[in-house]
Amino acid sequence: MKVSASFLSCSNPAVDLAKLNETDVDFIHVDIMDGKFVSNKTMPFSEMKNISKYTSKRLDVHLMVENPKEYIPLYAELNTEYITIHVEIDEDIMECLELIKRYSIKAGLSIKPNTKVSELIPYLPYIDMILVMSVEPGAGGQAFIEESEDRINEVRALLDSYNIPAVINVDGGINGDTVKRCKNCDIVTSGSYIVKSDNFQEKISSLR
């Protein structure tokens, strides 16, 4: 199991990113919120781009925004492995996925807890990752929604039925207990469980 660490709940991102850089975490999960698609808003790119000063880890960028096309070129400049957009946006999803690919970055598609998994089907051939939200997007520190285990299994069955090699990432309320409900995924994204602890590496290891 790969682990992506979110720093959304960090009180001091610079310090915590440097500490995460000393661990064997696979990715740094970068949550971007515009105050429109979700109610909260994160720091602007002018500040976010400083991530590379504190960590050399590959980035897993999650765009919780109404218009991803504004953000994709910016985050493509960084040490980014994945850029993920939401299937629920009103923008042209294919256009956004193609834009991500033009930067030779892996494209992800995220799905909220109450969205039908079938909405992913038209885009399956074009994506490298499905991000299953196990909380409502927009805030850190939420509890894992129990039904998420069934949704992970449903997404896995969907990928298998279409013979799609995309990985599954699960984000929200991931800790040493809830990770046991995520056996059918490839990556787990965890925030508070790691960055609110006294030992980042110990928590990361417990998720693998």
N, C-alpha and C positions, 0 to 999 in steps of 0.2 A: 504494500500500500504506500502510495506517495502522499506526502503531506505538504499542503500550502498554508502558510501562516498569514492570517490577516492582522494588520496593525490598527484596524478601525477603533479598537477600544483602548489604544495606548494613550497614556497621559503625556509621555515624552517620546514621540515617534523616532527621533534621531537616535536616542540612547537604545531604544528597544530594537530598532533595525540593525544597529551595530551588534547587539547581543545575538540577534537571530542569525547574523552573518557568521557567527562562530559555531553555529549548530549544523547538523546535517539535513536541515529542512530543504525540501526540493524546490519550492517556489515561495515567493512573497506575493500574497494576494492583495491587490490594490483595488479597493472599493471606491468607485467614482459616482457621486450622487449630485444631481443638478437642482434639487429642490422642487422639481416638477414631476418627474416620473415617480420619485419617492419624496416624502416631505422633507427629509434631511438634506443637507448640502455639505460636501467635503471641500477641503482647501483647493484653491485654483491650481492649474498646471504649473504656474510660475513657482509655486512652492513644492508641488508634487515631484517635479523633475529633479529635485535634490535627493531623491531616494538613492540614486546611484552613488552619491557621496558616502553613503553609510553601508551599502550592501552590494555585493557582486552577484547575488542570487538572481536567477531568472524571474521575471515578473509574470504574474497571472492577473491580468487586468479585467475587472468586472465593471462594465459600463451600465449603471442604473440611471440612464439618461433618456430623454425623449428624442434627442437628435444625435446619434452616435457619430455621424459623419463629421461633426465638429471636433470630436475628441480622438478619433482613430489616428489621424496623421500626427497628432501630438505624442500619443503614447507609443506609436510605432518608432519614435526616435530613441526610446529608452531600451533597456535590456529585456525586451518583452518576448515571452514565449507564446502566450495566448492573449487574445483580446476577445472578450465575450460580451455579446449584446443580448437583449431580451426579446423573446418571441412575441411579447405583448405590445411592443411599440407600434406606432402608427406609420412610421417611416417604411420605406422599401427595404425589407430585410435582405433580399438577395443583393441589392446594390451595396448594402453595408458589408455583407460577407465578402463580396468581390473586392471591395476596397481594402479590407483587412488582408486578403490573400495577395493583393498587389504589392504589399510591403513584405511579402514572404514570412508572414506571421500566421500562426495557427488560429483558426476561427472557432469561437465557441458560441453556443446558443443556450441561454438560460430560461428556465421555466419556473413560474411562481407556483406555490402550493395548490392553488385552486384552478390552475389552467389545465385543460385536457392535454394529455401526453400526445394525442393524435395531431395536435397543432404543429408538432415538430416534423411530421412526415415530409412535407414538401422540400425541406431544407437538408434532409439527412445526407444526401450525396456531397454536400458542400461544406460540412462541418467536421471539425477534428475533436470537438469536446461538447458534451451536454452538461450544463451546470444545473443540477437539481437543487432548488431552494428548499431547505427543510425548516425554514422560518419565513415569515413575510419579509421581503427585502426592505432595507432602509435603516436598520439599527443593529448594533452589536449586542451581545449578551442575552439574546432570547433563548427560550427553551425549544429543544428539538420537537417538531411535530411528529407524533407517533406514526401517523399514516405514511410518513415519508419512506419507510422501509418498503411498503407495497409499491410506491411510485418508482423507487430505484429499480425494483424487480421488473416493473412494467416497461421502464425505459430500456433495461438490458434485453428484455424479450423483443422489444421493437427493433433494436440495433441488430440483434441476432437474426431476426426474421428477414431483414433487408440486407444482411451480410455487410453491415457498415462497421468499419474498424474504429470509430470514434470512442474516446474514453469518456467515462462518467465521473464527474466531480460532484461532491455533495457539500453544501455550504449552509451552516446554521445550527447552532446548539451542539456542535461536535465536541465530545469529551471522551474520557476513558470508558464510559458506560455506553453512550449512544453510538460510538464507533462500531460496536458489535452489531448494530442494526444496519450497517452499511457494507456488508460483506460482498455485495454484488457491484461495488464501484471500484474505481481505479485510483482516485485521488479523494482525500477529504480536506476540506478547508476549515481551519479552526482559528478562532481569535482569542477571546477572553480566557479560555482554558489554558492557552499557552502563555500569553503576554501578561496575564494577571498572576502568574505563578512565580515562585522563587527560583525555579529551575526549568528553563525553556527546553533544554535538551531532554530532560526526563519526561516531560509532557509529550514532546514530539515522538519520542521512542514508544511511548505507551499507545500511540495511535497507529503504529505500523502493523 
